[in-house]
């Protein structure tokens, strides 16, 4: 009997198709629902996810303890982990009920969404982009990170967006269409450096989510404990003499209103272009800025990722070996 074909991480083709079908069923159910109702549904489903995924629940709770040790009771940390599960599901639901659509190759926003403030704030980002001839935008997995490329397209910031392909190719194709609707170049995470270098040389900007554990990265503090993170944003900044800007779009009690965050630019020191310590300094500064905005909206952060899993590895700090491994 022939064996079932396996996908990435050992998933069978049949399981991939079941996930794909479940996704389209969820889309069909979610699209006609009002946004406020969808928030309530995601709250219920978030609780179910919290209970039904013990490994992710334990990771979330451990991460929250690491970040807020002594500042929260056990019940508060459990509530925060449940809210994080809800926020994760809301990110997908909000893109199904997207504030944006594409017409004649242009991004158009839904008039019901009050994103004028977000647009105005990102004009600050556009000014930095225009002044520097392209920069490196980074955002943590916080609030709705999928929203930002669409707003960037709306206000005229051309981007190359680094994405991590999904483990299910059927789901990947389904979700890719919404990401392509932003009009930006999408760059797979593996071997992305060539495209990112070219993008910056063309005077465009790049966008990354650099807040996950990285087994060949730099070790810097994140919420008071050493975490291993990618040096790529800092490496690009030093190599091309461009600033790094931390951005985020977070939810409010009004489901049609998102609060934005745009940091001041983190500029590389041109006199330290050959000094690996400059890459470490910028990476530290990026994590400090991300930590600031996560602390304001902790319930909207993706605590389910094993953020500190590589912290036991030997420190590599700003070594050339760590940097060259990313190229």
Helices and strands as residue ranges (DSSP letters): G 8-10, H 13-31, H 35-52, H 54-68, H 74-96, E 100-103, E 106-109, H 116-132, E 136-138, H 147-155, E 159-163, H 169-180, E 185-188, H 193-201, E 205-208, E 218-222, E 225-229, H 232-240, E 244-251, E 258-262, G 270-272, H 276-296, G 298-300, H 320-324
